[in-house]
């Protein structure tokens, strides 16, 4: 009986200690791990969020870029970090929804080593062609591809990237043959498209709009289910290919074992940032449509995306060692 009493006291003490810790959270700088190199659109998104959270909490945020292995280097670092709320992961959703099907081996467990906190939002891509190609619409692209199988090459930033999978999904749903040409990054692919060395590319909306304004590239359509506020004049590909959708999602996760009270605090405060009109306007101008919501909603969305892309990856025999 005495032993049971002592165990109950210890459990209650731990609960009170955890609760008090959560109430004081965050009491110091929070490290935000960013799984890409500095300077890109996703990095700017992460740093904008970090800046707003720092202002809300009145503490310094500590963004840390950690690129490599399709986000795997950063994922391993976060998974091995102390689960106390002072390391958070600004992740793109392929790290959890695509990499498990894409890579033959993963150095992290996307299900057991992380807790989803909140879905931040998503950004579409724009499928584009060289402006002198004579292709003006998605319907034109499909017609040319059907009449001349294997003659349309599309460039991407590499095997298994969102650029690659977006085009592969389009080819599958439209019943056309497109040839993948991987480059070492999206920028070289864009240069090849401008030069006419490839015929097509699906690029992030923020980067694509800049290239389209230069006049050498023509946008055909956005990959989101509906037209995007950042490019309202461009149709959604789904207007031609019913049911088509491919987006790059962003979210915050923490290491497994992080106290539930801290997850709740993070979710609440990040949702506050996402609801701010000025922040929302800034993100929309960058082609990022904000979401927010509960940890459960984010977890369910990641699961649905994994089912979708696992099917695409298997049907196209796409793997990365």
C-alpha positions in Angstrom: 0.0 0.0 0.0 2.8 2.4 0.9 4.5 1.6 -2.4 1.3 2.5 -4.3 1.0 5.7 -2.4 4.6 6.7 -3.2 4.0 5.9 -6.9 0.9 8.1 -6.9 2.8 10.9 -5.2 5.6 10.7 -7.7 3.1 10.7 -10.6 1.3 13.7 -9.3 4.6 15.5 -8.7 5.7 14.8 -12.3 2.3 16.1 -13.6 2.6 19.3 -11.6 6.2 19.8 -12.7 5.3 19.3 -16.4 2.3 21.7 -16.1 4.4 24.4 -14.4 7.1 24.0 -17.1 4.5 24.3 -19.9 3.0 27.4 -18.3 6.4 29.1 -18.4 7.0 28.0 -22.0 8.9 29.4 -23.8 11.3 30.9 -21.3 14.3 31.1 -23.7 15.1 31.0 -27.3 13.5 28.3 -29.5 15.5 26.6 -32.2 13.7 26.3 -35.5 15.3 23.7 -37.8 14.8 24.5 -41.5 15.5 21.5 -43.9 16.9 23.6 -46.8 19.7 25.9 -47.6 19.4 29.7 -46.9 17.8 32.1 -49.3 15.1 30.1 -51.1 11.4 30.7 -50.9 10.8 28.1 -48.2 13.6 29.5 -46.1 12.1 33.0 -46.3 8.7 31.5 -45.3 10.3 29.8 -42.2 12.1 33.0 -41.2 9.0 35.1 -41.5 7.2 32.7 -39.2 10.1 32.7 -36.8 10.1 36.5 -36.7 6.4 36.7 -35.9 6.7 34.0 -33.2 9.6 35.8 -31.7 7.6 39.0 -31.5 4.6 37.2 -30.0 6.7 35.4 -27.3 9.1 38.3 -26.8 12.0 35.9 -27.0 14.7 35.3 -29.7 14.0 32.6 -32.3 17.0 30.6 -33.5 16.5 29.6 -37.2 19.0 26.9 -38.2 19.3 25.7 -41.8 20.2 22.1 -42.3 19.8 20.9 -45.9 20.5 17.5 -47.3 19.0 14.1 -48.1 15.6 15.5 -49.1 15.1 16.9 -45.6 16.5 13.8 -44.0 19.5 15.4 -42.3 17.2 17.9 -40.6 14.7 15.3 -39.7 17.3 13.1 -38.0 18.6 16.1 -36.0 15.1 17.0 -34.8 14.3 13.4 -33.9 17.4 13.2 -31.8 16.8 16.5 -30.0 15.5 16.9 -26.5 11.7 16.8 -26.5 11.2 19.9 -24.5 9.7 22.3 -27.0 12.9 24.2 -27.6 13.5 22.5 -30.9 10.8 22.7 -33.5 10.8 21.5 -37.1 9.7 23.7 -40.0 9.1 20.9 -42.5 7.9 20.5 -46.0 5.4 17.7 -46.2 7.3 15.4 -48.6 9.7 14.6 -45.7 6.8 12.8 -44.1 4.3 12.0 -46.9 6.6 11.2 -49.9 10.1 10.2 -48.6 8.8 7.0 -46.9 7.7 5.7 -50.3 10.5 7.3 -52.3 13.7 6.3 -50.4 14.8 2.7 -50.1 16.1 3.6 -46.6 15.2 6.4 -44.2 17.4 7.4 -41.2 14.3 8.6 -39.3 10.9 7.2 -38.5 8.3 9.7 -39.7 5.5 8.2 -37.6 7.2 7.3 -34.3 9.8 10.1 -33.9 7.7 13.2 -34.4 4.5 14.8 -33.3 2.6 17.0 -35.8 1.7 20.4 -34.3 0.1 22.4 -37.1 -0.2 22.6 -40.8 1.0 26.1 -41.8 -0.2 26.2 -45.4 0.6 25.1 -48.9 1.9 26.5 -52.1 1.1 25.5 -55.7 3.4 25.1 -58.6 3.0 26.4 -62.1 3.4 24.2 -65.1 5.2 26.2 -67.8 6.7 26.0 -71.3 9.0 28.1 -73.4 7.1 31.1 -74.7 8.1 30.3 -78.3 6.8 26.7 -78.1 3.4 27.4 -79.6 1.8 25.7 -76.6 -0.6 28.1 -74.9 -2.8 25.9 -72.7 -2.8 22.7 -70.8 -5.1 21.3 -73.6 -2.5 22.2 -76.2 0.2 20.4 -74.1 -1.8 17.3 -73.9 -2.6 17.4 -77.7 1.0 17.8 -78.7 2.1 15.1 -76.3 -0.5 12.6 -77.6 0.4 13.4 -81.2 4.2 13.2 -80.6 4.8 10.7 -77.7 8.1 11.0 -75.9 9.0 14.4 -77.5 8.2 16.6 -74.5 11.0 16.7 -72.0 10.4 18.3 -68.6 13.0 19.5 -66.2 13.1 19.3 -62.4 15.3 19.9 -59.5 15.8 16.2 -59.1 14.3 12.8 -58.8 11.4 12.6 -56.4 11.0 16.4 -56.0 7.6 18.0 -55.9 8.4 19.3 -59.4 9.0 15.7 -60.6 6.0 14.2 -59.0 3.7 17.0 -60.1 4.6 16.4 -63.8 4.4 12.6 -63.3 0.9 12.9 -61.9 -0.2 15.1 -64.8 1.2 12.6 -67.3 -0.6 9.7 -65.6 -3.9 11.5 -65.3 -3.8 13.0 -68.8 -2.6 9.7 -70.4 0.4 11.2 -72.0 4.1 10.4 -72.2 6.5 13.0 -70.8 10.3 12.5 -70.4 11.9 13.4 -67.1 15.2 15.4 -67.2 16.5 15.9 -63.7 18.8 18.9 -62.9 20.8 19.8 -59.8 18.2 22.3 -58.7 15.2 24.2 -60.0 17.2 27.2 -61.3 19.2 25.2 -63.9 16.0 23.6 -65.1 14.5 27.0 -65.6 17.6 28.2 -67.5 17.3 25.1 -69.8 13.6 25.9 -70.4 14.4 29.5 -71.3 17.1 28.2 -73.7 14.7 25.7 -75.3 16.7 22.7 -74.2 13.7 21.2 -72.5 10.0 21.8 -73.3 8.3 22.0 -69.9 8.8 22.5 -66.2 6.6 22.6 -63.1 8.1 25.1 -60.7 7.0 26.7 -57.4 4.6 29.5 -58.0 6.8 32.2 -56.4 9.8 31.3 -58.6 7.7 30.7 -61.7 6.0 34.1 -61.6 9.3 35.8 -61.6 10.5 33.8 -64.7 7.2 34.3 -66.5 7.5 38.1 -66.1 10.8 37.9 -68.0 8.8 37.0 -71.1 10.7 33.8 -72.1 8.4 31.4 -70.3 4.6 31.0 -70.5 2.6 29.6 -67.6 -0.1 27.0 -68.6 -1.8 26.4 -65.2 -1.4 26.1 -61.5 -1.2 22.7 -59.8 -3.6 23.6 -57.0 -7.2 22.4 -57.1 -8.4 26.0 -57.8 -6.9 29.1 -59.2 -4.4 30.7 -56.9 -4.7 34.3 -55.6 -1.1 35.0 -56.5 -1.8 34.2 -60.2 -5.5 34.7 -60.7 -5.3 34.8 -64.5 -3.8 31.3 -64.7 -6.3 28.5 -64.8 -6.0 25.5 -62.5 -4.8 22.4 -64.4 -7.8 20.7 -62.8 -10.0 22.8 -65.1 -8.7 20.6 -67.9 -7.6 17.4 -66.1 -10.4 16.8 -63.6 -9.3 15.9 -60.1 -5.7 16.9 -60.6 -3.9 18.6 -57.6 -0.3 18.8 -56.4 0.9 21.2 -53.7 3.9 21.6 -51.5 2.7 21.7 -47.8 4.4 23.2 -44.8 4.0 22.4 -41.2 5.5 22.4 -37.7 6.5 19.2 -35.9 8.3 18.4 -32.7 10.3 15.4 -31.4 8.2 12.5 -30.0 7.9 12.8 -26.2 7.3 16.6 -26.2 4.7 17.3 -23.5 1.1 17.6 -24.7 0.8 21.0 -23.0 3.7 22.4 -25.0 2.2 21.0 -28.2 -1.0 22.8 -27.3 0.8 26.1 -26.6 2.7 25.9 -29.9 -0.5 25.1 -31.9 -2.4 27.9 -30.2 0.3 30.6 -30.8 1.2 29.6 -34.3 -2.5 29.7 -35.2 -2.5 33.3 -33.8 0.3 34.2 -36.2 -1.5 32.5 -39.2 -4.7 34.5 -38.5 -2.9 37.9 -38.5 -4.2 39.8 -41.6 -0.8 41.4 -42.3 1.0 38.1 -42.1 -1.6 36.4 -44.3 -1.4 39.1 -46.9 2.4 38.8 -47.0 2.3 35.1 -47.4 -0.4 35.2 -50.1 1.8 37.6 -52.1 4.5 34.9 -52.0 2.1 32.3 -53.3 1.6 30.6 -49.9 -2.0 29.9 -48.8 -2.2 29.6 -45.0 -4.2 26.9 -43.2 -3.7 26.4 -39.5 -5.9 24.0 -37.5 -5.4 21.2 -35.1 -2.6 18.7 -34.7 -5.1 15.9 -35.6 -6.0 17.7 -38.8 -2.4 18.0 -39.9 -1.7 14.4 -39.1 -4.7 13.3 -41.2 -3.6 15.5 -44.1 -0.1 14.0 -44.1 -1.6 10.5 -44.1 -3.8 11.3 -47.1 -0.9 12.8 -49.0 1.2 9.7 -48.3 -1.4 7.4 -49.7 -1.8 9.5 -52.8 1.9 9.9 -53.6 2.9 6.3 -52.6 0.5 5.2 -55.4 2.1 7.6 -57.9 5.6 6.6 -56.9 4.9 2.9 -57.2 3.2 3.2 -60.6 6.1 5.2 -62.0 8.8 3.0 -60.4 10.5 6.1 -58.8 13.1 5.4 -56.1 16.0 7.2 -54.5 18.9 5.2 -52.9 
